[in-house]
Amino acid sequence: MTVAGNLVAIASNSPVDLSAVERGLRHQGLTWDVISGDRLTAWIDGAAVLTDTYAPVDQLLTPHA
């Protein structure tokens, strides 16, 4: 299955209060999923990390029809 969309990663040197993140999203009217732990690992499913070293950044910034 191919899924397209946006992903927002939250990282910190300290534990992140994911419940607070979810409440903040709902307060903004957003219905985004917040996942972590085993569920996040399964969702990633071994995908490679996209970095500027290998990404065609100019193509990522160019709108496609």
CHARMM-style PDB file with segment names, atoms N, HN, CA, C and O in Angstrom:
ATOM      1  N   MET     1       0.840  -1.173   0.000  1.00  0.00      PROA
ATOM      2  CA  MET     1       0.000   0.000   0.000  1.00  0.00      PROA
ATOM      3  C   MET     1       0.887   1.240   0.000  1.00  0.00      PROA
ATOM      4  O   MET     1       1.822   1.333   0.796  1.00  0.00      PROA
ATOM      5  N   THR     2       0.607   2.173  -0.869  1.00  0.00      PROA
ATOM      6  HN  THR     2      -0.152   2.098  -1.516  1.00  0.00      PROA
ATOM      7  CA  THR     2       1.332   3.432  -0.919  1.00  0.00      PROA
ATOM      8  C   THR     2       0.469   4.515  -0.290  1.00  0.00      PROA
ATOM      9  O   THR     2      -0.704   4.669  -0.631  1.00  0.00      PROA
ATOM     10  N   VAL     3       1.060   5.256   0.626  1.00  0.00      PROA
ATOM     11  HN  VAL     3       2.013   5.130   0.903  1.00  0.00      PROA
ATOM     12  CA  VAL     3       0.349   6.333   1.298  1.00  0.00      PROA
ATOM     13  C   VAL     3       1.152   7.604   1.090  1.00  0.00      PROA
ATOM     14  O   VAL     3       2.367   7.620   1.287  1.00  0.00      PROA
ATOM     15  N   ALA     4       0.474   8.666   0.692  1.00  0.00      PROA
ATOM     16  HN  ALA     4      -0.513   8.653   0.532  1.00  0.00      PROA
ATOM     17  CA  ALA     4       1.135   9.949   0.519  1.00  0.00      PROA
ATOM     18  C   ALA     4       0.577  10.929   1.541  1.00  0.00      PROA
ATOM     19  O   ALA     4      -0.574  10.807   1.959  1.00  0.00      PROA
ATOM     20  N   GLY     5       1.374  11.878   1.935  1.00  0.00      PROA
ATOM     21  HN  GLY     5       2.309  11.977   1.596  1.00  0.00      PROA
ATOM     22  CA  GLY     5       0.908  12.873   2.884  1.00  0.00      PROA
ATOM     23  C   GLY     5       2.077  13.481   3.620  1.00  0.00      PROA
ATOM     24  O   GLY     5       3.233  13.341   3.220  1.00  0.00      PROA
ATOM     25  N   ASN     6       1.758  14.143   4.679  1.00  0.00      PROA
ATOM     26  HN  ASN     6       0.818  14.256   5.004  1.00  0.00      PROA
ATOM     27  CA  ASN     6       2.780  14.812   5.470  1.00  0.00      PROA
ATOM     28  C   ASN     6       3.015  14.056   6.760  1.00  0.00      PROA
ATOM     29  O   ASN     6       2.134  13.367   7.274  1.00  0.00      PROA
ATOM     30  N   LEU     7       4.207  14.201   7.260  1.00  0.00      PROA
ATOM     31  HN  LEU     7       4.922  14.761   6.842  1.00  0.00      PROA
ATOM     32  CA  LEU     7       4.606  13.597   8.519  1.00  0.00      PROA
ATOM     33  C   LEU     7       5.311  14.669   9.328  1.00  0.00      PROA
ATOM     34  O   LEU     7       6.178  15.376   8.816  1.00  0.00      PROA
ATOM     35  N   VAL     8       4.939  14.786  10.582  1.00  0.00      PROA
ATOM     36  HN  VAL     8       4.234  14.212  10.998  1.00  0.00      PROA
ATOM     37  CA  VAL     8       5.620  15.713  11.475  1.00  0.00      PROA
ATOM     38  C   VAL     8       6.285  14.884  12.557  1.00  0.00      PROA
ATOM     39  O   VAL     8       5.620  14.135  13.272  1.00  0.00      PROA
ATOM     40  N   ALA     9       7.586  15.017  12.677  1.00  0.00      PROA
ATOM     41  HN  ALA     9       8.127  15.625  12.097  1.00  0.00      PROA
ATOM     42  CA  ALA     9       8.336  14.291  13.702  1.00  0.00      PROA
ATOM     43  C   ALA     9       8.623  15.238  14.865  1.00  0.00      PROA
ATOM     44  O   ALA     9       9.021  16.387  14.674  1.00  0.00      PROA
ATOM     45  N   ILE    10       8.411  14.728  16.058  1.00  0.00      PROA
ATOM     46  HN  ILE    10       8.088  13.795  16.214  1.00  0.00      PROA
ATOM     47  CA  ILE    10       8.701  15.498  17.261  1.00  0.00      PROA
ATOM     48  C   ILE    10       9.812  14.767  17.997  1.00  0.00      PROA
ATOM     49  O   ILE    10       9.696  13.575  18.285  1.00  0.00      PROA
ATOM     50  N   ALA    11      10.881  15.480  18.298  1.00  0.00      PROA
ATOM     51  HN  ALA    11      10.975  16.448  18.065  1.00  0.00      PROA
ATOM     52  CA  ALA    11      12.008  14.877  19.007  1.00  0.00      PROA
ATOM     53  C   ALA    11      12.467  15.828  20.102  1.00  0.00      PROA
ATOM     54  O   ALA    11      12.304  17.044  20.003  1.00  0.00      PROA
ATOM     55  N   SER    12      13.036  15.254  21.135  1.00  0.00      PROA
ATOM     56  HN  SER    12      13.168  14.266  21.216  1.00  0.00      PROA
ATOM     57  CA  SER    12      13.478  16.057  22.265  1.00  0.00      PROA
ATOM     58  C   SER    12      14.540  15.303  23.039  1.00  0.00      PROA
ATOM     59  O   SER    12      14.608  14.076  22.981  1.00  0.00      PROA
ATOM     60  N   ASN    13      15.361  16.034  23.759  1.00  0.00      PROA
ATOM     61  HN  ASN    13      15.306  17.031  23.806  1.00  0.00      PROA
ATOM     62  CA  ASN    13      16.321  15.412  24.672  1.00  0.00      PROA
ATOM     63  C   ASN    13      15.625  14.933  25.946  1.00  0.00      PROA
ATOM     64  O   ASN    13      16.200  14.180  26.732  1.00  0.00      PROA
ATOM     65  N   SER    14      14.383  15.378  26.141  1.00  0.00      PROA
ATOM     66  HN  SER    14      13.916  15.990  25.503  1.00  0.00      PROA
ATOM     67  CA  SER    14      13.582  15.002  27.307  1.00  0.00      PROA
ATOM     68  C   SER    14      12.334  14.276  26.817  1.00  0.00      PROA
ATOM     69  O   SER    14      11.945  14.428  25.659  1.00  0.00      PROA
ATOM     70  N   PRO    15      11.707  13.491  27.684  1.00  0.00      PROA
ATOM     71  CA  PRO    15      10.467  12.822  27.273  1.00  0.00      PROA
ATOM     72  C   PRO    15       9.418  13.827  26.788  1.00  0.00      PROA
ATOM     73  O   PRO    15       9.278  14.914  27.347  1.00  0.00      PROA
ATOM     74  N   VAL    16       8.691  13.447  25.745  1.00  0.00      PROA
ATOM     75  HN  VAL    16       8.805  12.564  25.290  1.00  0.00      PROA
ATOM     76  CA  VAL    16       7.647  14.298  25.170  1.00  0.00      PROA
ATOM     77  C   VAL    16       6.298  13.835  25.700  1.00  0.00      PROA
ATOM     78  O   VAL    16       6.001  12.640  25.680  1.00  0.00      PROA
ATOM     79  N   ASP    17       5.484  14.762  26.172  1.00  0.00      PROA
ATOM     80  HN  ASP    17       5.725  15.733  26.188  1.00  0.00      PROA
ATOM     81  CA  ASP    17       4.146  14.456  26.669  1.00  0.00      PROA
ATOM     82  C   ASP    17       3.219  14.332  25.461  1.00  0.00      PROA
ATOM     83  O   ASP    17       2.645  15.323  25.009  1.00  0.00      PROA
ATOM     84  N   LEU    18       3.076  13.109  24.938  1.00  0.00      PROA
ATOM     85  HN  LEU    18       3.542  12.304  25.305  1.00  0.00      PROA
ATOM     86  CA  LEU    18       2.268  12.894  23.736  1.00  0.00      PROA
ATOM     87  C   LEU    18       0.795  13.177  23.968  1.00  0.00      PROA
ATOM     88  O   LEU    18       0.084  13.546  23.033  1.00  0.00      PROA
ATOM     89  N   SER    19       0.328  13.013  25.189  1.00  0.00      PROA
ATOM     90  HN  SER    19       0.906  12.713  25.948  1.00  0.00      PROA
ATOM     91  CA  SER    19      -1.066  13.361  25.495  1.00  0.00      PROA
ATOM     92  C   SER    19      -1.289  14.859  25.308  1.00  0.00      PROA
ATOM     93  O   SER    19      -2.323  15.280  24.790  1.00  0.00      PROA
ATOM     94  N   ALA    20      -0.323  15.652  25.728  1.00  0.00      PROA
ATOM     95  HN  ALA    20       0.517  15.310  26.149  1.00  0.00      PROA
ATOM     96  CA  ALA    20      -0.422  17.107  25.553  1.00  0.00      PROA
ATOM     97  C   ALA    20      -0.363  17.472  24.078  1.00  0.00      PROA
ATOM     98  O   ALA    20      -1.060  18.384  23.633  1.00  0.00      PROA
ATOM     99  N   VAL    21       0.466  16.765  23.318  1.00  0.00      PROA
ATOM    100  HN  VAL    21       1.033  16.025  23.679  1.00  0.00      PROA
ATOM    101  CA  VAL    21       0.546  17.003  21.874  1.00  0.00      PROA
ATOM    102  C   VAL    21      -0.809  16.709  21.231  1.00  0.00      PROA
ATOM    103  O   VAL    21      -1.305  17.501  20.430  1.00  0.00      PROA
ATOM    104  N   GLU    22      -1.403  15.574  21.583  1.00  0.00      PROA
ATOM    105  HN  GLU    22      -1.000  14.931  22.234  1.00  0.00      PROA
ATOM    106  CA  GLU    22      -2.710  15.212  21.031  1.00  0.00      PROA
ATOM    107  C   GLU    22      -3.774  16.239  21.408  1.00  0.00      PROA
ATOM    108  O   GLU    22      -4.584  16.627  20.566  1.00  0.00      PROA
ATOM    109  N   ARG    23      -3.779  16.681  22.660  1.00  0.00      PROA
ATOM    110  HN  ARG    23      -3.121  16.366  23.344  1.00  0.00      PROA
ATOM    111  CA  ARG    23      -4.754  17.700  23.089  1.00  0.00      PROA
ATOM    112  C   ARG    23      -4.564  18.993  22.297  1.00  0.00      PROA
ATOM    113  O   ARG    23      -5.536  19.621  21.878  1.00  0.00      PROA
ATOM    114  N   GLY    24      -3.318  19.380  22.097  1.00  0.00      PROA
ATOM    115  HN  GLY    24      -2.529  18.870  22.438  1.00  0.00      PROA
ATOM    116  CA  GLY    24      -3.040  20.595  21.327  1.00  0.00      PROA
ATOM    117  C   GLY    24      -3.512  20.488  19.891  1.00  0.00      PROA
ATOM    118  O   GLY    24      -4.057  21.441  19.335  1.00  0.00      PROA
ATOM    119  N   LEU    25      -3.301  19.330  19.295  1.00  0.00      PROA
ATOM    120  HN  LEU    25      -2.858  18.556  19.746  1.00  0.00      PROA
ATOM    121  CA  LEU    25      -3.767  19.123  17.921  1.00  0.00      PROA
ATOM    122  C   LEU    25      -5.283  19.209  17.845  1.00  0.00      PROA
ATOM    123  O   LEU    25      -5.827  19.875  16.965  1.00  0.00      PROA
ATOM    124  N   ARG    26      -5.965  18.538  18.766  1.00  0.00      PROA
ATOM    125  HN  ARG    26      -5.523  17.998  19.481  1.00  0.00      PROA
ATOM    126  CA  ARG    26      -7.436  18.548  18.777  1.00  0.00      PROA
ATOM    127  C   ARG    26      -7.952  19.969  18.998  1.00  0.00      PROA
ATOM    128  O   ARG    26      -8.936  20.382  18.385  1.00  0.00      PROA
ATOM    129  N   HSD    27      -7.279  20.711  19.878  1.00  0.00      PROA
ATOM    130  HN  HSD    27      -6.479  20.375  20.376  1.00  0.00      PROA
ATOM    131  CA  HSD    27      -7.674  22.097  20.149  1.00  0.00      PROA
ATOM    132  C   HSD    27      -7.599  22.946  18.875  1.00  0.00      PROA
ATOM    133  O   HSD    27      -8.381  23.880  18.697  1.00  0.00      PROA
ATOM    134  N   GLN    28      -6.662  22.616  18.002  1.00  0.00      PROA
ATOM    135  HN  GLN    28      -6.027  21.858  18.147  1.00  0.00      PROA
ATOM    136  CA  GLN    28      -6.508  23.327  16.730  1.00  0.00      PROA
ATOM    137  C   GLN    28      -7.445  22.783  15.655  1.00  0.00      PROA
ATOM    138  O   GLN    28      -7.438  23.270  14.524  1.00  0.00      PROA
ATOM    139  N   GLY    29      -8.252  21.776  15.999  1.00  0.00      PROA
ATOM    140  HN  GLY    29      -8.258  21.380  16.917  1.00  0.00      PROA
ATOM    141  CA  GLY    29      -9.169  21.194  15.025  1.00  0.00      PROA
ATOM    142  C   GLY    29      -8.517  20.180  14.102  1.00  0.00      PROA
ATOM    143  O   GLY    29      -9.083  19.829  13.067  1.00  0.00      PROA
ATOM    144  N   LEU    30      -7.341  19.709  14.462  1.00  0.00      PROA
ATOM    145  HN  LEU    30      -6.881  19.994  15.303  1.00  0.00      PROA
ATOM    146  CA  LEU    30      -6.620  18.747  13.633  1.00  0.00      PROA
ATOM    147  C   LEU    30      -6.928  17.330  14.102  1.00  0.00      PROA
ATOM    148  O   LEU    30      -7.020  17.066  15.301  1.00  0.00      PROA
ATOM    149  N   THR    31      -7.085  16.440  13.158  1.00  0.00      PROA
ATOM    150  HN  THR    31      -7.011  16.654  12.184  1.00  0.00      PROA
ATOM    151  CA  THR    31      -7.398  15.052  13.485  1.00  0.00      PROA
ATOM    152  C   THR    31      -6.216  14.138  13.165  1.00  0.00      PROA
ATOM    153  O   THR    31      -6.406  12.989  12.764  1.00  0.00      PROA
ATOM    154  N   TRP    32      -5.020  14.641  13.339  1.00  0.00      PROA
ATOM    155  HN  TRP    32      -4.866  15.573  13.665  1.00  0.00      PROA
ATOM    156  CA  TRP    32      -3.820  13.885  13.040  1.00  0.00      PROA
ATOM    157  C   TRP    32      -3.646  12.752  14.043  1.00  0.00      PROA
ATOM    158  O   TRP    32      -4.042  12.866  15.202  1.00  0.00      PROA
ATOM    159  N   ASP    33      -3.051  11.664  13.582  1.00  0.00      PROA
ATOM    160  HN  ASP    33      -2.729  11.572  12.640  1.00  0.00      PROA
ATOM    161  CA  ASP    33      -2.697  10.554  14.459  1.00  0.00      PROA
ATOM    162  C   ASP    33      -1.352  10.835  15.114  1.00  0.00      PROA
ATOM    163  O   ASP    33      -0.432  11.330  14.462  1.00  0.00      PROA
ATOM    164  N   VAL    34      -1.238  10.526  16.374  1.00  0.00      PROA
ATOM    165  HN  VAL    34      -1.985  10.124  16.903  1.00  0.00      PROA
ATOM    166  CA  VAL    34       0.032  10.610  17.095  1.00  0.00      PROA
ATOM    167  C   VAL    34       0.408   9.179  17.446  1.00  0.00      PROA
ATOM    168  O   VAL    34      -0.317   8.497  18.170  1.00  0.00      PROA
ATOM    169  N   ILE    35       1.550   8.728  16.925  1.00  0.00      PROA
ATOM    170  HN  ILE    35       2.139   9.282  16.336  1.00  0.00      PROA
ATOM    171  CA  ILE    35       1.964   7.346  17.181  1.00  0.00      PROA
ATOM    172  C   ILE    35       3.385   7.322  17.724  1.00  0.00      PROA
ATOM    173  O   ILE    35       4.184   8.221  17.463  1.00  0.00      PROA
ATOM    174  N   SER    36       3.679   6.284  18.479  1.00  0.00      PROA
ATOM    175  HN  SER    36       3.030   5.554  18.692  1.00  0.00      PROA
ATOM    176  CA  SER    36       5.013   6.106  19.048  1.00  0.00      PROA
ATOM    177  C   SER    36       5.221   4.629  19.335  1.00  0.00      PROA
ATOM    178  O   SER    36       4.325   3.813  19.118  1.00  0.00      PROA
ATOM    179  N   GLY    37       6.402   4.294  19.821  1.00  0.00      PROA
ATOM    180  HN  GLY    37       7.129   4.958  19.997  1.00  0.00      PROA
ATOM    181  CA  GLY    37       6.685   2.928  20.240  1.00  0.00      PROA
ATOM    182  C   GLY    37       6.542   1.910  19.123  1.00  0.00      PROA
ATOM    183  O   GLY    37       6.938   2.165  17.985  1.00  0.00      PROA
ATOM    184  N   ASP    38       5.972   0.754  19.452  1.00  0.00      PROA
ATOM    185  HN  ASP    38       5.650   0.547  20.376  1.00  0.00      PROA
ATOM    186  CA  ASP    38       5.833  -0.340  18.492  1.00  0.00      PROA
ATOM    187  C   ASP    38       4.990   0.048  17.291  1.00  0.00      PROA
ATOM    188  O   ASP    38       5.270  -0.379  16.170  1.00  0.00      PROA
ATOM    189  N   ARG    39       3.959   0.853  17.515  1.00  0.00      PROA
ATOM    190  HN  ARG    39       3.732   1.200  18.425  1.00  0.00      PROA
ATOM    191  CA  ARG    39       3.105   1.274  16.397  1.00  0.00      PROA
ATOM    192  C   ARG    39       3.901   2.121  15.397  1.00  0.00      PROA
ATOM    193  O   ARG    39       3.738   1.963  14.187  1.00  0.00      PROA
ATOM    194  N   LEU    40       4.750   3.011  15.891  1.00  0.00      PROA
ATOM    195  HN  LEU    40       4.881   3.140  16.874  1.00  0.00      PROA
ATOM    196  CA  LEU    40       5.593   3.832  15.017  1.00  0.00      PROA
ATOM    197  C   LEU    40       6.603   2.968  14.280  1.00  0.00      PROA
ATOM    198  O   LEU    40       6.825   3.142  13.082  1.00  0.00      PROA
ATOM    199  N   THR    41       7.214   2.038  15.000  1.00  0.00      PROA
ATOM    200  HN  THR    41       7.035   1.896  15.973  1.00  0.00      PROA
ATOM    201  CA  THR    41       8.188   1.136  14.377  1.00  0.00      PROA
ATOM    202  C   THR    41       7.542   0.349  13.240  1.00  0.00      PROA
ATOM    203  O   THR    41       8.135   0.210  12.171  1.00  0.00      PROA
ATOM    204  N   ALA    42       6.335  -0.166  13.461  1.00  0.00      PROA
ATOM    205  HN  ALA    42       5.853  -0.053  14.330  1.00  0.00      PROA
ATOM    206  CA  ALA    42       5.621  -0.913  12.428  1.00  0.00      PROA
ATOM    207  C   ALA    42       5.273  -0.009  11.252  1.00  0.00      PROA
ATOM    208  O   ALA    42       5.354  -0.436  10.100  1.00  0.00      PROA
ATOM    209  N   TRP    43       4.889   1.228  11.526  1.00  0.00      PROA
ATOM    210  HN  TRP    43       4.823   1.575  12.462  1.00  0.00      PROA
ATOM    211  CA  TRP    43       4.506   2.154  10.453  1.00  0.00      PROA
ATOM    212  C   TRP    43       5.722   2.493   9.590  1.00  0.00      PROA
ATOM    213  O   TRP    43       5.608   2.582   8.368  1.00  0.00      PROA
ATOM    214  N   ILE    44       6.876   2.682  10.217  1.00  0.00      PROA
ATOM    215  HN  ILE    44       6.968   2.610  11.210  1.00  0.00      PROA
ATOM    216  CA  ILE    44       8.106   2.993   9.476  1.00  0.00      PROA
ATOM    217  C   ILE    44       8.496   1.817   8.591  1.00  0.00      PROA
ATOM    218  O   ILE    44       8.938   2.015   7.459  1.00  0.00      PROA
ATOM    219  N   ASP    45       8.338   0.604   9.092  1.00  0.00      PROA
ATOM    220  HN  ASP    45       7.979   0.443  10.012  1.00  0.00      PROA
ATOM    221  CA  ASP    45       8.563  -0.631   8.335  1.00  0.00      PROA
ATOM    222  C   ASP    45       9.907  -0.646   7.608  1.00  0.00      PROA
ATOM    223  O   ASP    45       9.989  -1.105   6.468  1.00  0.00      PROA
ATOM    224  N   GLY    46      10.957  -0.150   8.256  1.00  0.00      PROA
ATOM    225  HN  GLY    46      10.890   0.223   9.182  1.00  0.00      PROA
ATOM    226  CA  GLY    46      12.292  -0.218   7.670  1.00  0.00      PROA
ATOM    227  C   GLY    46      12.569   0.795   6.569  1.00  0.00      PROA
ATOM    228  O   GLY    46      13.570   0.666   5.864  1.00  0.00      PROA
ATOM    229  N   ALA    47      11.714   1.798   6.401  1.00  0.00      PROA
ATOM    230  HN  ALA    47      10.901   1.903   6.974  1.00  0.00      PROA
ATOM    231  CA  ALA    47      11.910   2.797   5.343  1.00  0.00      PROA
ATOM    232  C   ALA    47      13.225   3.546   5.555  1.00  0.00      PROA
ATOM    233  O   ALA    47      13.625   3.810   6.689  1.00  0.00      PROA
ATOM    234  N   ALA    48      13.878   3.877   4.467  1.00  0.00      PROA
ATOM    235  HN  ALA    48      13.552   3.663   3.546  1.00  0.00      PROA
ATOM    236  CA  ALA    48      15.127   4.641   4.530  1.00  0.00      PROA
ATOM    237  C   ALA    48      14.834   6.084   4.910  1.00  0.00      PROA
ATOM    238  O   ALA    48      13.784   6.627   4.566  1.00  0.00      PROA
ATOM    239  N   VAL    49      15.768   6.696   5.618  1.00  0.00      PROA
ATOM    240  HN  VAL    49      16.621   6.255   5.897  1.00  0.00      PROA
ATOM    241  CA  VAL    49      15.650   8.100   5.976  1.00  0.00      PROA
ATOM    242  C   VAL    49      16.042   8.939   4.772  1.00  0.00      PROA
ATOM    243  O   VAL    49      17.100   8.715   4.183  1.00  0.00      PROA
ATOM    244  N   LEU    50      15.211   9.898   4.397  1.00  0.00      PROA
ATOM    245  HN  LEU    50      14.352  10.080   4.876  1.00  0.00      PROA
ATOM    246  CA  LEU    50      15.490  10.798   3.278  1.00  0.00      PROA
ATOM    247  C   LEU    50      16.319  11.963   3.798  1.00  0.00      PROA
ATOM    248  O   LEU    50      15.885  12.694   4.689  1.00  0.00      PROA
ATOM    249  N   THR    51      17.504  12.133   3.245  1.00  0.00      PROA
ATOM    250  HN  THR    51      17.857  11.540   2.522  1.00  0.00      PROA
ATOM    251  CA  THR    51      18.376  13.242   3.641  1.00  0.00      PROA
ATOM    252  C   THR    51      18.743  14.057   2.415  1.00  0.00      PROA
ATOM    253  O   THR    51      18.557  13.611   1.283  1.00  0.00      PROA
ATOM    254  N   ASP    52      19.262  15.245   2.644  1.00  0.00      PROA
ATOM    255  HN  ASP    52      19.414  15.608   3.564  1.00  0.00      PROA
ATOM    256  CA  ASP    52      19.689  16.090   1.533  1.00  0.00      PROA
ATOM    257  C   ASP    52      20.833  15.460   0.748  1.00  0.00      PROA
ATOM    258  O   ASP    52      21.057  15.817  -0.408  1.00  0.00      PROA
ATOM    259  N   THR    53      21.549  14.543   1.352  1.00  0.00      PROA
ATOM    260  HN  THR    53      21.367  14.253   2.292  1.00  0.00      PROA
ATOM    261  CA  THR    53      22.660  13.892   0.685  1.00  0.00      PROA
ATOM    262  C   THR    53      22.190  13.124  -0.549  1.00  0.00      PROA
ATOM    263  O   THR    53      22.891  13.069  -1.560  1.00  0.00      PROA
ATOM    264  N   TYR    54      21.009  12.538  -0.458  1.00  0.00      PROA
ATOM    265  HN  TYR    54      20.440  12.582   0.363  1.00  0.00      PROA
ATOM    266  CA  TYR    54      20.518  11.688  -1.537  1.00  0.00      PROA
ATOM    267  C   TYR    54      19.245  12.208  -2.197  1.00  0.00      PROA
ATOM    268  O   TYR    54      18.860  11.723  -3.260  1.00  0.00      PROA
ATOM    269  N   ALA    55      18.598  13.173  -1.592  1.00  0.00      PROA
ATOM    270  HN  ALA    55      18.911  13.567  -0.728  1.00  0.00      PROA
ATOM    271  CA  ALA    55      17.300  13.640  -2.090  1.00  0.00      PROA
ATOM    272  C   ALA    55      17.467  14.587  -3.276  1.00  0.00      PROA
ATOM    273  O   ALA    55      18.380  15.413  -3.288  1.00  0.00      PROA
ATOM    274  N   PRO    56      16.596  14.471  -4.263  1.00  0.00      PROA
ATOM    275  CA  PRO    56      16.563  15.486  -5.320  1.00  0.00      PROA
ATOM    276  C   PRO    56      15.770  16.687  -4.808  1.00  0.00      PROA
ATOM    277  O   PRO    56      14.615  16.886  -5.184  1.00  0.00      PROA
ATOM    278  N   VAL    57      16.410  17.490  -3.938  1.00  0.00      PROA
ATOM    279  HN  VAL    57      17.348  17.328  -3.633  1.00  0.00      PROA
ATOM    280  CA  VAL    57      15.704  18.564  -3.246  1.00  0.00      PROA
ATOM    281  C   VAL    57      15.017  19.510  -4.223  1.00  0.00      PROA
ATOM    282  O   VAL    57      13.912  19.974  -3.944  1.00  0.00      PROA
ATOM    283  N   ASP    58      15.643  19.809  -5.365  1.00  0.00      PROA
ATOM    284  HN  ASP    58      16.541  19.432  -5.592  1.00  0.00      PROA
ATOM    285  CA  ASP    58      15.010  20.707  -6.319  1.00  0.00      PROA
ATOM    286  C   ASP    58      13.685  20.136  -6.807  1.00  0.00      PROA
ATOM    287  O   ASP    58      12.747  20.893  -7.056  1.00  0.00      PROA
ATOM    288  N   GLN    59      13.590  18.821  -6.948  1.00  0.00      PROA
ATOM    289  HN  GLN    59      14.352  18.206  -6.746  1.00  0.00      PROA
ATOM    290  CA  GLN    59      12.338  18.208  -7.388  1.00  0.00      PROA
ATOM    291  C   GLN    59      11.305  18.216  -6.263  1.00  0.00      PROA
ATOM    292  O   GLN    59      10.107  18.310  -6.530  1.00  0.00      PROA
ATOM    293  N   LEU    60      11.748  18.121  -5.018  1.00  0.00      PROA
ATOM    294  HN  LEU    60      12.722  18.045  -4.801  1.00  0.00      PROA
ATOM    295  CA  LEU    60      10.818  18.163  -3.907  1.00  0.00      PROA
ATOM    296  C   LEU    60      10.194  19.550  -3.761  1.00  0.00      PROA
ATOM    297  O   LEU    60       9.074  19.677  -3.266  1.00  0.00      PROA
ATOM    298  N   LEU    61      10.904  20.578  -4.182  1.00  0.00      PROA
ATOM    299  HN  LEU    61      11.814  20.475  -4.583  1.00  0.00      PROA
ATOM    300  CA  LEU    61      10.402  21.944  -4.054  1.00  0.00      PROA
ATOM    301  C   LEU    61       9.595  22.383  -5.272  1.00  0.00      PROA
ATOM    302  O   LEU    61       8.921  23.412  -5.217  1.00  0.00      PROA
ATOM    303  N   THR    62       9.645  21.633  -6.366  1.00  0.00      PROA
ATOM    304  HN  THR    62      10.192  20.798  -6.410  1.00  0.00      PROA
ATOM    305  CA  THR    62       8.945  21.991  -7.596  1.00  0.00      PROA
ATOM    306  C   THR    62       7.561  21.344  -7.617  1.00  0.00      PROA
ATOM    307  O   THR    62       7.453  20.122  -7.519  1.00  0.00      PROA
ATOM    308  N   PRO    63       6.497  22.149  -7.742  1.00  0.00      PROA
ATOM    309  CA  PRO    63       5.154  21.545  -7.798  1.00  0.00      PROA
ATOM    310  C   PRO    63       5.012  20.669  -9.044  1.00  0.00      PROA
ATOM    311  O   PRO    63       5.504  21.014 -10.118  1.00  0.00      PROA
ATOM    312  N   HSD    64       4.351  19.561  -8.888  1.00  0.00      PROA
ATOM    313  HN  HSD    64       3.952  19.280  -8.016  1.00  0.00      PROA
ATOM    314  CA  HSD    64       4.098  18.660 -10.015  1.00  0.00      PROA
ATOM    315  C   HSD    64       2.627  18.726 -10.389  1.00  0.00      PROA
ATOM    316  O   HSD    64       1.753  18.771  -9.524  1.00  0.00      PROA
ATOM    317  N   ALA    65       2.368  18.730 -11.676  1.00  0.00      PROA
ATOM    318  HN  ALA    65       3.078  18.693 -12.380  1.00  0.00      PROA
ATOM    319  CA  ALA    65       0.978  18.817 -12.140  1.00  0.00      PROA
ATOM    320  C   ALA    65       0.285  17.483 -12.015  1.00  0.00      PROA
ATOM    321  OT1 ALA    65      -0.891  17.363 -12.358  1.00  0.00      PROA
TER     322      ALA     65
END
